[in-house]
Each structure stands twice: as C-alpha cells, then as structure tokens.
C-alpha cells in the first residue's frame, strides 16, 4: 500500500470572508497523479493555494495532513521545505535574481546543505537540455522578459531540479501553444519517472493530459469534489462538459 503524502479532511476555506471550499476531502498517495477539473469559479486554484498555505486564504474548518502530520497552520516556506511545490498560472518576475541563483538557493533551503557549484551546474544544464531551454536563459533574471510559455518552461525546470514529493501544477498549460504543451508535458513525464513523486494537476483543458499517465480525476463544483474516477472521466468531460456533475452535490 502506498504511503499517504497529503490528506485533506472536511476542509472549509476561503478568502476575504467568503467561504469557497466546502467540506472538501482528498487523499494523495506517494507516486500518484491526480487531476482536478471543474467549471470556472469552482475552487480549483483556491484549493492549490490553501494546500500550499497562501496567507491570502484562511481555513475555517477541517485539516490538512502531510505524511500524518497536521500542517494546517504551517507557513508556506515550512510546507515547501517538507517537499511541496506549486507552479502558478502567471509566474511572477523577480528582478535581480537569476534563474540559476533562485533554483540553487531553493535546493539548499530544501536540503539544508550547501550544493557545490560544479555539481549544480551539471544538473541544471542537463534539466534545461531535456526541456529544450537555451543555456543562456539560466543566467537571466527570473521570468523577466520571458513570454508566458517560456515562464512555464522555467517552472518545469524548477520542478525537475527540486524533485518535490508533491507538485501542484495550477493551469500549467494555460496560454501555451501546441509545441509548448508538448515540452511541458515532457517535463512532467520526466518527473513522473520518479515512482515516489506525486502530482496534483489543476486544469480546465485536457490537452496536456493526453501525454500523461493519470491515476485519478476529481471533479470540483461549488468548492466540493462531487466525483472521483479514473482517467476515463476526462473523455466524459470532453464530450458532455460539466453539466452531468452539476447536480451531484
């Protein structure tokens, strides 16, 4: 039996005094890939932010467990150190910090150890090559002057370098052309090759899922998961939309 990485019990959470998630339950085991889909405004991105501990969101009821430890009140950086990673719909620019510096600092914070520059450079060059990232990008400021698709590639580079226990990918395919979707998918596939790494892919577009192995699909409506099934649920959504699930709650 797989070890449980993340377990959410009866979670109620929201922002600015508004409850967005209602009695939500979810369990992700080591090595599993989960997909979260639902109509606009259903709470998909909210769930990702609450799991990561974004201070703009508050939990009013329920709990979040990480490897059997309650992390409901932990800060975002504390969750990241435990092995949690999240990519965002719109990655932020960080002027003055190179991609190389950012990733090396994150790796050292994660491991608590200094990483030799030569070893780090070898690793990041190999990861960049796998993602068809130009070598000169690594020394550029993080996301400054990059297109949306290029920023998503940089996030995949972070994913492959950090190798988190759980990666939450929030609309990673948003705004990408066909070639960029394939490149990002290749990065996710490479990450999946590590059999004890888990994924929660939040998306409204099934295109990126065509290239990936998926264990479970969850449909979220009005802040509650109303249906969980196999990858075959994706075909139902493609054919019928979310209408069949709107009355399930």
C-alpha positions as CSV (number, residue, x, y, z in Angstrom):
1,X,0.0,0.0,0.0
2,X,1.3,3.5,-0.9
3,X,2.2,5.9,1.8
4,X,-0.1,8.9,2.1
5,X,1.6,12.2,1.2
6,X,-1.4,14.5,1.5
7,X,-4.8,14.1,3.2
8,X,-7.4,16.7,3.5
9,X,-10.3,16.3,5.9
10,X,-13.6,18.2,5.7
11,X,-11.9,21.4,4.5
12,X,-13.7,24.7,4.6
13,X,-11.6,27.6,3.4
14,X,-11.8,30.9,1.5
15,X,-10.6,34.5,1.3
16,X,-11.8,37.9,2.3
17,X,-14.5,36.5,4.5
18,X,-16.0,34.3,1.7
19,X,-16.0,30.5,2.0
20,X,-15.0,29.0,-1.3
21,X,-14.2,25.3,-0.3
22,X,-16.9,23.4,1.5
23,X,-16.3,20.1,3.4
24,X,-13.7,19.0,0.8
25,X,-11.9,15.7,1.2
26,X,-8.9,14.5,-0.8
27,X,-6.1,11.9,-0.4
28,X,-3.0,11.7,-2.5
29,X,-0.5,8.8,-2.0
30,X,3.1,8.6,-3.0
31,X,3.6,8.1,-6.7
32,X,0.1,9.0,-7.7
33,X,-1.0,11.6,-10.3
34,X,-4.3,13.3,-9.6
35,X,-6.2,15.7,-11.9
36,X,-8.6,18.4,-10.6
37,X,-11.1,19.7,-13.1
38,X,-14.2,21.8,-12.9
39,X,-16.0,24.8,-14.2
40,X,-14.7,28.4,-13.8
41,X,-15.0,29.6,-10.2
42,X,-15.4,26.1,-8.8
43,X,-12.5,26.5,-6.4
44,X,-9.7,24.7,-8.2
45,X,-7.0,27.3,-7.8
46,X,-8.2,28.1,-4.3
47,X,-7.5,24.5,-3.3
48,X,-4.0,24.6,-4.6
49,X,-3.3,27.9,-2.7
50,X,-4.8,26.5,0.5
51,X,-2.7,23.4,0.3
52,X,0.4,25.5,-0.2
53,X,-0.5,27.7,2.7
54,X,-1.0,31.0,0.8
55,X,-1.7,33.6,3.6
56,X,-4.3,35.3,1.5
57,X,-6.6,32.3,2.2
58,X,-7.8,31.0,5.5
59,X,-9.0,27.7,6.8
60,X,-12.2,27.9,8.8
61,X,-12.8,24.2,9.3
62,X,-11.1,20.9,8.7
63,X,-7.5,19.9,8.5
64,X,-4.6,19.2,6.1
65,X,-2.2,16.4,6.9
66,X,1.3,15.9,5.3
67,X,2.6,12.4,5.9
68,X,0.4,12.0,9.0
69,X,1.5,15.4,10.4
70,X,-1.1,18.2,10.7
71,X,0.2,21.1,8.6
72,X,-3.0,23.2,8.6
73,X,-1.3,26.2,10.4
74,X,2.2,25.9,8.9
75,X,3.7,28.7,6.8
76,X,4.2,28.3,3.0
77,X,8.0,28.1,3.4
78,X,7.7,25.4,6.0
79,X,5.5,23.4,3.7
80,X,7.9,23.9,0.8
81,X,10.8,22.5,3.0
82,X,8.8,19.4,3.6
83,X,8.7,18.8,-0.2
84,X,5.7,20.7,-1.6
85,X,5.9,22.7,-4.8
86,X,3.4,24.7,-6.8
87,X,3.5,26.2,-10.2
88,X,1.3,29.2,-10.9
89,X,-1.0,30.3,-13.7
90,X,1.0,33.6,-14.0
91,X,4.6,33.1,-12.7
92,X,6.0,36.3,-11.2
93,X,9.0,38.2,-12.3
94,X,11.8,38.5,-9.8
95,X,14.3,41.2,-11.0
96,X,17.9,41.0,-9.7
97,X,17.7,37.2,-9.1
98,X,18.9,34.9,-11.8
99,X,17.2,31.6,-12.6
100,X,20.3,29.8,-11.5
101,X,20.6,31.6,-8.2
102,X,16.9,31.1,-7.4
103,X,16.9,27.4,-8.0
104,X,20.3,26.8,-6.2
105,X,19.0,28.7,-3.2
106,X,15.8,26.7,-3.2
107,X,17.7,23.5,-3.4
108,X,19.9,24.4,-0.5
109,X,16.9,25.5,1.6
110,X,15.2,22.2,0.8
111,X,18.2,20.0,1.7
112,X,19.8,22.2,4.4
113,X,23.1,21.6,2.8
114,X,25.5,23.6,0.5
115,X,25.5,22.4,-3.1
116,X,28.8,22.6,-5.0
117,X,28.6,24.9,-7.9
118,X,30.0,22.4,-10.4
119,X,27.6,19.7,-9.4
120,X,24.7,22.1,-9.5
121,X,25.7,23.4,-13.0
122,X,25.9,19.9,-14.4
123,X,22.4,19.1,-13.1
124,X,20.7,22.3,-14.2
125,X,22.3,22.1,-17.7
126,X,21.0,18.5,-18.1
127,X,17.5,19.5,-17.0
128,X,17.5,22.6,-19.3
129,X,18.5,20.4,-22.2
130,X,15.7,18.0,-21.5
131,X,13.2,20.9,-21.7
132,X,14.8,22.5,-24.8
133,X,15.7,25.6,-22.7
134,X,18.5,27.7,-24.1
135,X,21.6,27.5,-21.9
136,X,21.9,31.3,-21.7
137,X,18.5,31.6,-20.1
138,X,19.8,30.1,-16.9
139,X,21.8,33.3,-16.1
140,X,18.9,35.6,-16.9
141,X,16.7,37.2,-14.2
142,X,13.8,35.0,-13.1
143,X,10.9,35.4,-15.6
144,X,12.0,38.9,-16.6
145,X,11.4,39.4,-20.3
146,X,10.1,35.9,-20.8
147,X,6.9,35.0,-22.6
148,X,4.2,33.1,-20.9
149,X,5.2,29.8,-22.5
150,X,8.9,30.4,-21.6
151,X,7.9,31.1,-18.0
152,X,6.1,27.8,-17.8
153,X,9.2,26.0,-19.1
154,X,11.3,27.7,-16.3
155,X,8.8,26.3,-13.8
156,X,9.2,22.9,-15.2
157,X,13.0,23.4,-14.8
158,X,12.4,24.2,-11.1
159,X,10.2,21.1,-10.8
160,X,12.9,18.8,-12.3
161,X,15.6,20.3,-10.2
162,X,13.8,20.4,-6.8
163,X,12.1,16.9,-7.2
164,X,9.4,17.7,-4.6
165,X,7.4,14.9,-3.0
166,X,4.2,16.6,-4.2
167,X,3.9,19.1,-7.1
168,X,0.8,21.1,-7.6
169,X,0.5,22.4,-11.2
170,X,-2.1,25.1,-11.5
171,X,-3.1,25.7,-15.1
172,X,0.4,25.0,-16.3
173,X,-0.9,24.6,-19.8
174,X,-2.7,27.9,-19.8
175,X,-1.8,30.1,-22.8
176,X,0.6,27.6,-24.3
177,X,0.8,26.7,-28.0
178,X,0.8,23.0,-29.1
179,X,4.7,22.8,-29.1
180,X,5.0,24.3,-25.7
181,X,2.3,22.0,-24.3
182,X,4.4,19.0,-25.6
183,X,7.6,20.4,-24.0
184,X,5.9,21.0,-20.6
185,X,4.3,17.5,-20.8
186,X,7.7,16.0,-21.4
187,X,8.9,17.7,-18.2
188,X,6.0,16.3,-16.2
189,X,6.6,12.9,-17.7
190,X,10.2,13.0,-16.6
191,X,9.1,14.0,-13.1
192,X,6.7,11.1,-13.1
193,X,9.5,8.6,-13.7
194,X,10.5,9.0,-10.1
195,X,8.0,6.5,-8.8
196,X,7.5,8.0,-5.3
197,X,6.7,11.5,-6.6
198,X,3.1,12.7,-6.6
199,X,1.2,15.3,-8.7
200,X,-1.9,17.3,-8.4
201,X,-2.7,18.8,-11.9
202,X,-5.3,21.6,-11.8
203,X,-6.6,22.3,-15.3
204,X,-9.7,23.0,-17.4
205,X,-8.0,21.9,-20.6
206,X,-7.5,18.2,-21.2
207,X,-4.9,18.7,-24.0
208,X,-1.9,18.4,-21.6
209,X,-3.4,15.2,-20.1
210,X,-3.2,13.4,-23.5
211,X,0.6,12.9,-22.9
212,X,0.5,11.9,-19.2
213,X,-0.4,8.9,-17.1
214,X,-3.3,9.8,-14.8
215,X,-4.4,7.7,-11.8
216,X,-7.4,9.7,-10.5
217,X,-9.6,12.5,-11.8
218,X,-11.6,14.7,-9.4
219,X,-14.5,17.0,-10.5
220,X,-15.0,20.0,-8.2
221,X,-18.2,22.0,-8.3
222,X,-19.0,24.9,-5.9
223,X,-16.0,24.1,-3.7
224,X,-16.7,20.4,-3.2
225,X,-15.4,17.3,-5.0
226,X,-18.5,15.8,-6.4
227,X,-17.0,13.0,-8.5
228,X,-13.8,10.9,-8.4
229,X,-12.9,8.4,-11.0
230,X,-10.3,7.1,-13.5
231,X,-8.8,8.9,-16.5
232,X,-12.0,7.9,-18.4
233,X,-13.7,10.9,-16.7
234,X,-11.7,13.2,-18.9
235,X,-13.5,11.8,-22.0
236,X,-16.9,12.4,-20.4
237,X,-16.0,16.0,-19.7
238,X,-14.7,16.4,-23.3
239,X,-18.0,15.1,-24.7
240,X,-20.5,16.4,-22.2
241,X,-18.8,19.2,-20.3
242,X,-19.6,19.6,-16.6
243,X,-23.4,19.5,-16.9
244,X,-23.7,15.9,-15.7
245,X,-21.9,16.8,-12.5
246,X,-23.7,20.0,-11.5
247,X,-26.5,18.2,-9.7
248,X,-24.2,15.6,-8.0
249,X,-23.6,17.7,-4.8
